């Protein structure tokens, strides 16, 4: 019960890493606010007296602010924020149009800004807390034909470091996780968009020395550690979990 009585907000909670993180947090004793713009998918989360769901578009600062206020009112505090909402699209800087670029940046980066902006004052008032941002190993190694997504996850990694410095004095730790390819809804969508799904999947597996995709549960385990007091001296860091992909 490493998160006993802690109150956590998890965005992108309806599927993949977010859903696995919600389940892991509940097992560890946390009270969890699960946030996603897919309200129907949130309704599919297993019922739990320690779980509250919020249908929110994290690109909308007003909606995010209202959600954070509602969580603080309901649970009395906020100890953990997991900025996990994100998605990507295919395209180079030549082929990516402005609307697609802006949306990828809004979902992946603006959401971190908005959620953190409203949660940090509540955390500070309560004596501190932990923020975990979902970046990606592509923030440091890059990948072809995903220019907007690479740029967005690079921004998340850099923003993590800035936030860690800005809020250390308030006893708020800020770290990021950097998953490699994970078997999740995001990669299901990428497969559907790919002109050759089998080749795309084979390429993902080939990039990992382990020869497989990771699981959402494997990433959730790391997020639990970073949210818990066990990682009390860790801040401003990016923790890579990619099956050895960046070790090539």
Secondary structure, DSSP 8 states (H G I E B T S, - for coil): -TTTT-EEEEESTTSHHHHHHHHHHHHTT-EEEEEES-HHHHHTS---TTEEEEE--TT-HHHHHHHHHHHHHHHS---EEEE-------B-TTT--HHHHHHHHIIIIIHHHHHHHHHHHHHHHTT-EEEEEE--THHHH--TTBHHHHHHHHHHHHHHHHHHHHHGGGTEEEEEEEE-SEESHHHHHHHHH-SSHHHHHHHHHHTSTT-S-EEHHHHHHHHHHHHSGGGTT--S-EEEESTTGGG-
